[in-house]
Amino acid sequence: CIQGNQVTLPKLGEVKLIQHRQVPDGFTIKRALVTKKADGWYVTLTLEDKSVPDLPAIEIQPTETNSIGVDAGLEYFIACSDGTRKQPPKFYRQAEDKLAKLQAKRDARAKGSKPRRKLNERIAKLHQRIARQRRQWHFETAGELVAKADVLFVEDLKVSNMARRNKPKQGEDGAFLPNGQSAKSGLNKSFADAGIAGFLNEILPYKAAKAGRLVVKVNPAGTSQHCAICLNRVPKELSDRWHECPHCGASMPRDLNSGVLIKKVGLGVRLTIKRESRNGRRSPRRTA
């Protein structure tokens, strides 16, 4: 279906094409997916070659030397058990002022007019550029992590729950009270800008499988409330960004402590989480 710089599509006929790379010999084109994006139309070809074997199941026994723990967050996008830390580039925050100016100009134009349509196209292309910058940075970061160890322990985070809106509060007279949603909105924007969910659930497992590495998700319960050295519980608020253990004297950034603890949990260490009950007594709860 590809001849020179043209591709033949059903019901459309021959369409001019800028080919990204050549179709390898021996592969059969099974289908073509046509999509419209901000900067033009794209056709994605699905290929098949029955002689190519399926990827073998990755079986690696995690040990202390061939594994690392990776804590994902906002202050540091990744904080590894080996001390590596990497801050998020915040591509959306960098382009926020430019987006605001374009949107203000767009809103000043009449609906349905050509200038408004042109500004909408510029806004869409800017959003597309931000998404592509973030995705490229994610792939580069995943490649760096995959090169560090054979087994990567990460938290099994539910980012959608972390970014959920706060429940409204009402007083006795029925009036709505402040519920902290204004500050939470900024936090949710940072979650979306970092793209933690896409990195942990899609890009990192893909890069690891391609390199023959293993990504293991661990229970995140307690990984920020315990000391990674002595495993004693050290309660912290979200605003507390430094870990100080009164039991063993360990002192390190909070995210680095979590990275070390994630590795220990992945290797089989169990954490005892004590929660405050309403009557003031502590009730132990064990989690893996």
C-alpha positions as CSV (number, residue, x, y, z in Angstrom):
1,C,0.0,0.0,0.0
2,I,3.0,2.3,0.1
3,Q,4.5,3.4,-3.2
4,G,7.1,6.1,-3.1
5,N,5.8,9.1,-1.1
6,Q,2.1,7.9,-1.3
7,V,0.0,5.5,0.8
8,T,-3.2,3.9,-0.6
9,L,-6.0,3.9,2.0
10,P,-9.4,2.3,1.7
11,K,-12.1,4.8,0.5
12,L,-9.6,7.6,0.3
13,G,-7.2,6.4,-2.4
14,E,-3.7,7.6,-2.7
15,V,-2.6,10.1,-0.1
16,K,0.7,11.9,0.1
17,L,2.9,10.6,2.9
18,I,6.0,11.7,4.8
19,Q,7.4,8.3,5.9
20,H,9.0,8.2,9.3
21,R,10.9,4.9,8.6
22,Q,10.9,2.1,6.1
23,V,8.8,-1.0,6.6
24,P,11.2,-3.9,7.3
25,D,11.4,-6.7,4.9
26,G,9.3,-9.8,5.6
27,F,6.6,-7.8,7.6
28,T,3.0,-7.7,6.5
29,I,0.9,-4.6,7.0
30,K,-2.3,-5.6,8.8
31,R,-4.0,-2.3,9.3
32,A,-3.6,1.5,9.2
33,L,-4.9,3.8,11.9
34,V,-5.5,7.4,10.7
35,T,-5.6,10.1,13.4
36,K,-5.8,13.8,13.5
37,K,-3.5,15.8,15.8
38,A,-2.8,19.5,16.3
39,D,0.0,19.6,13.7
40,G,-1.6,17.4,11.0
41,W,-2.8,13.9,10.1
42,Y,-0.9,10.8,11.1
43,V,-1.2,7.2,9.8
44,T,0.0,4.4,12.1
45,L,0.7,1.0,10.4
46,T,0.4,-2.3,12.3
47,L,2.9,-4.9,11.1
48,E,3.1,-8.7,11.5
49,D,5.8,-11.2,11.1
50,K,5.0,-14.7,12.3
51,S,8.7,-15.6,12.4
52,V,9.4,-13.2,15.2
53,P,9.1,-15.0,18.6
54,D,7.1,-13.6,21.5
55,L,8.9,-11.9,24.3
56,P,10.0,-14.4,26.9
57,A,8.7,-14.1,30.4
58,I,11.2,-12.1,32.5
59,E,12.3,-14.2,35.5
60,I,14.8,-12.4,37.8
61,Q,15.3,-13.1,41.4
62,P,15.5,-9.7,43.3
63,T,18.6,-9.4,45.5
64,E,20.2,-6.6,47.5
65,T,22.7,-6.0,44.7
66,N,20.6,-6.2,41.5
67,S,17.7,-4.0,42.6
68,I,16.8,-0.4,43.5
69,G,13.8,1.3,45.0
70,V,12.3,4.2,43.2
71,D,10.1,6.8,44.9
72,A,8.1,9.0,42.6
73,G,6.8,12.4,43.7
74,L,6.6,16.1,43.0
75,E,9.6,17.6,44.9
76,Y,11.8,15.0,43.3
77,F,10.2,13.2,40.3
78,I,12.3,10.1,41.3
79,A,14.4,9.5,44.4
80,C,16.3,6.2,44.2
81,S,17.6,4.0,47.0
82,D,21.2,4.6,45.6
83,G,20.9,8.3,46.3
84,T,19.9,9.4,42.8
85,R,17.4,12.2,42.7
86,K,15.9,14.0,39.7
87,Q,13.6,17.0,39.8
88,P,10.6,17.3,37.5
89,P,11.2,19.8,34.6
90,K,7.6,21.2,34.9
91,F,7.0,21.8,31.2
92,Y,3.4,23.0,31.7
93,R,4.4,25.5,34.4
94,Q,7.1,26.9,32.0
95,A,4.5,27.4,29.3
96,E,1.7,28.6,31.5
97,D,2.2,32.3,30.9
98,K,2.3,31.9,27.1
99,L,-0.8,29.7,27.3
100,A,-2.6,32.4,29.3
101,K,-1.8,35.1,26.8
102,L,-2.9,33.1,23.9
103,Q,-6.2,32.1,25.6
104,A,-6.8,35.7,26.5
105,K,-6.3,36.8,22.9
106,R,-8.5,33.9,21.8
107,D,-11.4,34.9,24.1
108,A,-11.3,38.5,22.8
109,R,-12.0,37.3,19.2
110,A,-15.5,36.7,18.0
111,K,-16.8,33.1,18.2
112,G,-16.6,31.4,14.8
113,S,-14.2,33.9,13.4
114,K,-11.0,33.0,11.5
115,P,-8.7,34.7,14.0
116,R,-10.2,32.8,16.9
117,R,-9.8,29.5,15.0
118,K,-6.2,30.3,14.2
119,L,-5.5,31.0,17.9
120,N,-7.2,27.7,18.9
121,E,-4.7,26.0,16.5
122,R,-1.8,27.7,18.2
123,I,-3.0,26.7,21.6
124,A,-3.5,23.1,20.6
125,K,0.0,23.0,19.1
126,L,1.5,24.4,22.3
127,H,-0.3,21.8,24.4
128,Q,1.0,19.1,22.0
129,R,4.5,20.4,22.4
130,I,4.3,20.2,26.2
131,A,3.0,16.6,26.1
132,R,5.7,15.6,23.7
133,Q,8.4,17.2,25.8
134,R,7.1,15.4,28.9
135,R,6.9,12.1,27.1
136,Q,10.5,12.4,25.7
137,W,11.8,13.3,29.2
138,H,10.0,10.3,30.7
139,F,11.6,7.9,28.2
140,E,15.0,9.4,28.9
141,T,14.5,9.0,32.6
142,A,13.2,5.5,32.3
143,G,16.3,4.6,30.2
144,E,18.5,5.9,33.0
145,L,16.7,3.8,35.6
146,V,16.7,0.7,33.5
147,A,20.5,1.0,33.2
148,K,20.9,1.0,37.0
149,A,19.6,-2.3,38.0
150,D,17.8,-5.5,36.9
151,V,14.8,-5.1,39.2
152,L,13.1,-1.8,39.9
153,F,10.8,-1.5,42.9
154,V,8.1,1.2,42.6
155,E,5.0,2.1,44.6
156,D,1.6,0.9,43.4
157,L,0.2,4.4,43.4
158,K,-3.4,5.4,42.6
159,V,-2.7,8.9,41.3
160,S,-6.3,9.4,40.4
161,N,-7.2,9.0,44.1
162,M,-4.4,11.4,45.1
163,A,-5.8,14.0,42.6
164,R,-9.4,13.7,43.7
165,R,-11.3,16.8,44.7
166,N,-11.8,17.5,48.4
167,K,-15.3,16.8,49.8
168,P,-17.4,20.0,50.4
169,K,-17.9,21.1,54.0
170,Q,-21.1,22.7,55.3
171,G,-21.7,24.5,58.5
172,E,-24.8,24.2,60.7
173,D,-26.5,27.0,58.8
174,G,-26.0,25.1,55.5
175,A,-23.3,27.5,54.2
176,F,-20.3,26.0,52.5
177,L,-17.0,26.3,54.5
178,P,-13.4,26.4,53.2
179,N,-12.3,22.8,52.4
180,G,-8.8,23.5,51.1
181,Q,-9.7,22.8,47.5
182,S,-8.0,26.0,46.3
183,A,-4.6,24.7,47.4
184,K,-5.5,21.2,46.3
185,S,-6.1,22.4,42.8
186,G,-2.5,23.6,42.5
187,L,-1.3,20.2,43.8
188,N,-3.5,18.4,41.2
189,K,-2.1,20.6,38.4
190,S,1.4,19.6,39.5
191,F,0.4,15.9,39.4
192,A,-0.8,16.4,35.9
193,D,2.3,18.3,34.9
194,A,4.6,15.6,36.3
195,G,2.7,12.7,34.6
196,I,3.6,10.2,37.3
197,A,0.8,7.7,36.4
198,G,1.8,7.5,32.8
199,F,5.5,7.1,33.7
200,L,5.0,4.3,36.3
201,N,2.2,2.4,34.5
202,E,3.3,2.7,30.9
203,I,6.7,4.1,30.0
204,L,8.9,2.5,32.7
205,P,7.4,-1.0,32.3
206,Y,7.8,-0.7,28.5
207,K,11.4,0.3,28.7
208,A,12.2,-2.3,31.3
209,A,10.6,-5.2,29.3
210,K,12.4,-4.0,26.2
211,A,15.7,-4.2,28.1
212,G,15.0,-7.5,29.9
213,R,14.5,-5.8,33.2
214,L,11.7,-6.3,35.8
215,V,9.4,-3.6,37.4
216,V,7.8,-4.7,40.6
217,K,5.1,-2.7,42.3
218,V,4.9,-2.7,46.1
219,N,2.3,-1.6,48.6
220,P,2.9,2.1,49.3
221,A,1.3,2.0,52.8
222,G,3.8,3.3,55.4
223,T,6.7,3.9,53.0
224,S,6.7,7.6,54.0
225,Q,5.9,7.1,57.7
226,H,8.8,4.8,58.7
227,C,12.5,5.1,59.1
228,A,14.4,3.2,56.4
229,I,17.3,2.4,58.7
230,C,15.6,1.1,61.9
231,L,12.0,0.6,60.5
232,N,10.5,2.5,63.4
233,R,7.4,4.6,62.7
234,V,8.2,8.3,62.3
235,P,5.0,10.2,61.6
236,K,5.3,13.1,59.1
237,E,2.9,15.6,57.6
238,L,2.9,16.2,53.8
239,S,4.7,19.5,54.4
240,D,7.5,17.8,56.2
241,R,10.2,17.2,53.5
242,W,13.0,16.0,55.8
243,H,13.3,12.7,57.6
244,E,14.7,12.9,61.2
245,C,14.5,9.6,63.1
246,P,14.5,10.1,66.9
247,H,15.2,6.4,67.4
248,C,18.4,5.8,65.4
249,G,19.3,9.4,64.4
250,A,19.0,8.9,60.7
251,S,18.7,12.2,58.8
252,M,18.0,12.4,55.1
253,P,15.5,13.9,52.6
254,R,12.0,12.4,53.0
255,D,11.9,11.1,49.4
256,L,15.3,9.4,49.7
257,N,14.2,7.7,52.9
258,S,11.1,6.4,51.0
259,G,13.2,5.1,48.1
260,V,15.4,3.0,50.5
261,L,12.3,1.8,52.3
262,I,10.5,0.8,49.0
263,K,13.5,-1.4,48.2
264,K,13.4,-3.1,51.6
265,V,9.6,-3.7,51.3
266,G,10.2,-5.1,47.8
267,L,12.8,-7.5,49.2
268,G,10.4,-8.8,51.8
269,V,10.6,-6.4,54.8
270,R,7.2,-6.0,56.5
271,L,6.1,-2.7,58.1
272,T,4.0,-2.5,61.2
273,I,1.7,0.6,60.8
274,K,0.2,1.9,64.0
275,R,-2.8,4.2,63.6
276,E,-4.4,6.5,66.1
277,S,-7.9,5.3,67.1
278,R,-10.7,7.6,68.2
279,N,-10.3,6.7,71.9
280,G,-6.6,7.4,71.8
281,R,-5.3,3.9,71.7
282,R,-3.0,2.6,69.1
283,S,-4.1,-0.3,66.9
284,P,-1.3,-2.2,65.0
285,R,-1.9,-3.1,61.4
286,R,0.5,-5.1,59.3
287,T,0.9,-4.7,55.6
288,A,3.3,-6.1,53.1
